[in-house]
């Protein structure tokens, strides 16, 4: 069984500042994938970034980077230069590789509020 | 990029009636589709996984007879909430994975169901 933990129900950050959203995971699999999604109030799920368990370098996508610490089983999302439009729910998710369907399991989410 | 169309975006129905939600991959063949349910301010909970042409696999605790899932083609999956009750009111969102795509999970825009 696997588990995703997001311990921050809510985070506040000022515009243009950087913010880190925490995510820890628990799995006995050696091969897995970690995802971050953004969910604005409209409800759509927007893919942000992906990290494979065998990737040696931290993933980056524009202002998003993933601080992957495998030994600590953490996959924190770093958003640099926050913008007002970054205000949303953020979900960390993990994919099981060796199940037939490779389903995603989500954490409880962190609500980010960016203030002017 | 990959697009998943989900309809309707919102629906209000009377208690006891059935509601069908469609999830359609527009520009790729979705080998696997996932159906999630999300209560307000909570995470996405996987309800079931469907593969084209086979019966859906339901998560523990999800009533198969209430939430009927059909994945009749590689581009269409439907979720039917049968004999809906107010407690079925929720946000339902589908996700599709393309065969061979390593980490591509494309989400629909979600359906907000209100049962009155």
Interface residues (C-beta under 8 A of the other chain):
Chain A: X33 X35 X37 X42 X43 X44 X45 X47 X50 X52 X91 X95 X101 X102 X103 X104 X105 X106 X107 X108 X109
Chain B: X32 X34 X38 X42 X43 X44 X45 X46 X49 X51 X57 X91 X93 X95 X97 X102 X103 X105 X107 X109 X110 X112
